[in-house]
Amino acid sequence: MPYNTLKKLVPKNILIKNEQFFRRFIYIFYRGNSHQCPICEKKFRKFLMNQRGEKLCPSCGSMPRDRRLFIEFQKEFSGKEKVRLLDFSPSRSLYRKLKSIKNIEYYPTDLSTDFISEYQYDITDLAVDERFFDFIFCYHILEHIDDDAKAMKELYRVLKSEGKIFVQTPFKEGEIYEDPEVKTDEDRLKYFGQKDHVRIYSVNGLAKRLANAGFQVQIKTFGQDIFFGLRKDETLLLLSKN
């Protein structure tokens, strides 16, 4: 497969720097009509697969959660009026797409150097005015934040009255699991599933904390979509102000 061959032959930093060039080359081998990516809108015969078994778009590299998020965002965004969108640690596929939409004033932010960003906002102390953003993407962020209650209050403060926030984290059954005594990378990997995670949320547990911050919370769980390569039983939380 061209994709796997490139990964073996080309250093990762060069692949990322020249990603769009390489993806145009890869896409030639995957053209077809069996599937489509809602982000780049390209059709192809099959998806690429990463090491976690996730289906990647051969054209733009989007993951299933990126594609689901963009589909749900499109349902809320009319495209007729200019909006401000805050995106925490954006994927490269969504970054490129959202930057290209003229009626979106896009604020990609990341405190690390792992993601494309133009801002470095601290989610617990956002340096913007109240009711500043129309939309916020908070995907796989809150499980990294020690004081998640403070982060949630900040998200509420900066969201416009009619705004919407899309939230997702890894989820478990039962109750939220967190332990302030779990501090080392090794223990966090063991108990929370990743070295930089500080808890594992349950769906209902996260929804309750968000409601305590003032949000109206809609829990949305989806079925599988083979055409767009979307997972079954994926859940996101859609937030609005009460």
VENHUUR-V172711 format. One record per backbone hydrogen bond with DSSP energy under -0.5 kcal/mol. NH is the residue of the N-H (numbers start at 0). CO is the residue of the C=O. Records with the same first field share a line. If there is no record, write none. Layout:
# VENHUUR-V172711
NH=CO / CO
This chain:
# VENHUUR-V172711
4=0
5=1
6=2
7=3
8=4
9=5
14=10
15=11
16=12
17=13
18=15
21=17
22=18
23=19
24=20
25=21
26=22
27=23 / 24
28=24 / 25
29=26
30=26
31=42
34=43
35=226
36=41
37=35
40=36
43=34
44=29
45=29
47=55
49=53
52=49
55=47 / 53
56=61
60=56
66=62
67=63
68=64
69=65
70=66
71=67
72=68
73=69
74=70
75=71 / 72
76=72
77=75
82=102
84=104
85=134
86=84 / 106
87=136
88=108
89=86
94=90
95=91
96=92
97=93
98=94
99=95 / 96
100=97
101=99
103=100
104=82 / 102
105=103
106=84
108=86
109=118
115=89
117=107
118=107
121=124
122=120
124=121
127=125
130=156
131=128 / 157
132=157
133=83
134=83
135=163
136=85
137=135 / 165
139=137 / 167
140=167
143=140
144=141
145=143
147=145
150=146
151=147
152=148
153=149
154=150
155=151
156=152
157=153
158=154 / 155
159=132
162=159
163=133
164=238
165=135
166=164 / 236
167=137
171=200
176=199
177=175
178=197
181=178
182=180
187=183
188=184
189=185
190=186
191=187
192=187 / 188
193=187
196=193
197=142
198=142
199=176
200=169
202=171
205=201
206=202
207=203
208=204
209=205
210=206
211=207
212=208
213=210
214=209
215=239
216=214
217=215 / 237
218=216
219=217 / 235
220=218
221=233
224=229
228=224
229=224
232=221
233=221 / 230
235=219
236=166
237=217 / 235
238=164 / 236
239=215
241=213
